[in-house]
Amino acid sequence: MSTDHTNTITEPAQPAPEQAVPTIGVFDSGIGGFTVAGAILNRRPDVNLVYFGDTLNMPYGGRSLEQLARFARNSIEFLLAQGMDILAVGCNASNSALGQGELKSFGVPAYDLVSSTVEHLRSITAPPAKLGLVATQAAIRSGYWERKLIEVLPETQIIPVAAPEFVPLIEAAQQSDRANLAAVEKHLKPLVDDGVTVIVHGCTHYPLLQPYMEQLFPDLAYLDPAVCLAEKLVGSIAPPRTAAPRGAIRLFSSLPSSAFYGTAERVFGRPARNLTKMYIVNPHED
């Protein structure tokens, strides 16, 4: 009885292909979205970033929701053309104009400030009695933030406050400590006097004023939606398989300024001028 022996050559196992590093797209009216971009890169420095700041039309806070929605759609389309894989909304005013439904219609995963913060607040065990929402005029006027906060914190009194001076102060080429402190005291002191214990930054620019807020009101707790968004986004993508180099950063601004360059350098720890290109996505509107 004969037995056929078949020699089987076993190929060496091939390592599984590594997950492609995604490109995160962030847009804002100016430099406020750098707080979102920085929070993402602090957690995942290997991802690629493309950022658009519509400085030509800054500030967004006094604009209509129709304008904001149009600007946001154009900015998102621009980021898609730049190879964006995941959208991170870096502007609260735009977030108030475009809800989750429309954000999802662009065909890429979309993370926004409001829903990320609401999801975070669902997990807290001891909601505050009074919460201050400090935001731009447009965000307050839309009522979007306030409605979402009330849904998740029905027993908490939400006190919305518009702070229109904050963004121009932050975007100024030469910031004034005295002016910053005066504006912070003007808008936050009435909240503190009313018993507010937690402040939600309803604009991504506002965390850039938090050192002044803490100087005047050290007992307040400050909730930064940029951090909520970053944690949710980073938790949704595959971890790096190996020690990866820092990702590529591309910056676009419709009107680059010294504040734009300076803030980017502080947030990213890299020279910003050679990373930045001027590009007008939305023509100037009064």
N, C-alpha and C positions, 0 to 999 in steps of 0.2 A: 504494500500500500504506500503510495507516494503522497507526500504532502507538499503543496505549493507554498513557498515562503515568499511573501511580498515585502520587499524592503520599502519602508515608508520613511521619507525624508521629512522631518518636522522643521518647519521654518521657525526661526526664533521669534518669540512674541514681540510685537511692535507696541511701543508705548501709545497709549490713547492720545489722540490729538488734543493739544491744549485749546481751551476755550479762547476764541478770538477776543482781544481786548476791545470793549465797546467804546464808542465815541459818545460822550455826553454833551448835549447841547443845552446851553443856558441863555436866556435873554432877559433884558431888563431895560428900563428907561435910561440907565446910566451905570453907576458903579455899585448900586445896591446889590445886584445879583452876584457880585464877587463874594458876598457872605455865603451864598448858596454854593457857588463853585468851590470856595475854599473849604467848606464843611465836607463836601464830597471828596475832594483830593486829600484832605487830612486823613480820611478813612481808607481811600483807595488811590494812592498816588500813581498807580500804574495805568489808570484809565486815561483815555484821550479826552481832551476838552476843546470844544469850540464855543466861543462866547460872543454875543452881540449886545452892545449897549447903544440904545437909540438916543444918544446924547443930544442930537440935533433937535429933538422934540421934547426933551426933558424940561420941566418936570411933568409927569403924567397925572399928578394928583388932582389938578383942576379941570381935566378933560372929561368929555362925555363918555359914557359907556360905549357908544357907537364908535367913536374914534379909537378908544382903547382896544376894542375887539378887532377893528381893522388893522391897527398897528401890530397887535399880537399875531394875527393870522399871517401877515406878511413876514414877520420876524421868524415864525416857525417854518414857513416855506423856505426862507433863506437858509436856516440851519439844516433843513433836510437836504438842500442842494449842496451843503458842505459835508455831507456824509454822516449826519447825526443818526445814531442808533436808538438813543434814549433821550427823551425830553425832560428837562427839569425847569419848571417855570420859576424864573427869578424875580418876578414882579407881582406884588400883591394886587395892585390896581388891575393889571391884566387878568389875574386869577379871578377877580371879582366880575370881570366882563365875560370870561370864557370859563364855564363850569367843566366838571369832569367829563360830561357827555361829549362836548365838542372837542376837548383836548384829545380824547381817545380816537377821534375821527381821522387823525392825521396818519394813522397806520404804524406808529411806533409806541412803545410803552411810554406813558406820560405820568410824571409825578408833580403834584402841585402842592403849594404851601398850606392851603386851607385843609384839604382832606388829610394830609399827613399830620397836621397838628391836632385835628379832631380825633384821629385814630390814637395818637399819643395820649390825649386827655381821657379817652375811654378807660385807660388802664390805671388812672390815679385813684387811690383809695379814699383820699380826704380832699374833696373839691373845696376851693376857697368860697367864702361867703360872698365876696365881691371881687370881680376881675375887671381890670382896665384894658380895653382894646385901644391902642394908640396907633393910628393909621393915617393915610392920606385922605383928603376930602373925597376923592372918587371912591375909595374903598369903603369909607363910612357911608357915603350917600347910597351906594348900591345895596347896603344891608346884608350882603352875602356872608361876610365874616360873622356878623352878629347872629344871623339865623342859624348858621352851622354850630356856633358855640352854644346857643340856647338848646339845640337838639341834644347835645352831649352833656351839657351841664344845666339841666332844667331847674335845679335848686339854687344856682349861682346867679347873682345879679351881675349882668354884663353892662359895663359903662363904657360906651364908645366915645372916643375923643379924636378929633381931627387936629393934626399938627402940621399945617402947611409950611411952616418955616423950616422944618427939619431937613428936607431934601436939598433946598438951595444952600443951606449952611454946609451940609456934607459935601456937596458938589463944588463948593467954592475953592478956587485955586489956593487962597490963603485962608485957612480956617482961623477963627477967632475963639479962643477959649472963653472969653467973657460972653460973647454972643451965644455960644453953645450952651453955656451954663444958664444964661438968662432964659433961653427958649425951653430948656428942659424944666427949669423951675416953674415957668408959666404953665406948662401943660400937665406936669406930673403932680405938683403940689396940691391942686384941688382934689385929685384922685386919692392921694395919701390922706388928706384931711377928711375925706369921705369914708375912709376905712378900707380902701383897696389894698390888698396884700400881694397881688400877682399882676404883672403887666405882660400882655402879649404884644410882641413887636408885629404890628399889622402892616409893616413895610420893610423890605429887606435892607433898605438904607439904615434903618433905625438902630440895629445892633452896633453900628459904627459910632453911635453916640452913647453907648452903654457905659463907657468909663465915666462920662459926666453924670449919667444917671446914678451910678453907684456912689459917686463922690457925694452927691446931694442926698440920695435916698438909699443908704446901704442896707436897710432892712427889707426893701422890696425884693420879691423874686421875679426874675425876668425869663420869659419863655420865648425862645428863638425858633420860629418855624423853619428856618434854614437848616437847623440841626435835625428837626423832626423829619424833614424831607430827605436829607442826606442819609440818615439811618435807615429809612424805609427803602430808598433806592439801592443803597449798597447791600442791604440784606437780600435783595432780589436777584443779584447777579452772582455768577459763579466765582468762588474765591480764586486767587491766582495759584497756579499749580507749582510755580517755582518763583524764586526771588526775581521779580521783574523790574526792569528799569522804570524810571518815571515816564509817564505818558507824555505825548505831545500836547502842547497848548497853542491854540490859535485864537487870537483876539481880534474882534472887529468893532469899530465904533463909527457912528455917523458923524461925529465931531470930536475926535480925540482931544483930551485936555491934560494938563499937568495932574489934576486930581485923578483922572482915569489911570494914567501911567503910575502915579505914586501909590494908589490903592492896590492896583494889580501887583506891584512889586512887593508890597507889604504882605499881601495875602498869599502869593505864590512863591515868594522868595527867589524870584528870577527877574532879570531886567525885562521890562515890558515893551519898550519901544520897538525892539526888533521882532516882537511877537505880534504886533498890532498893525492892522491895515484899516484905512478909512474906507467905509462902504456905506452908501446911503440906501437904505431899504425903504424907509418911509420919507417921502418928501416933506419938507418943513410945513407944518400947519400951525396957524395961530390958535 
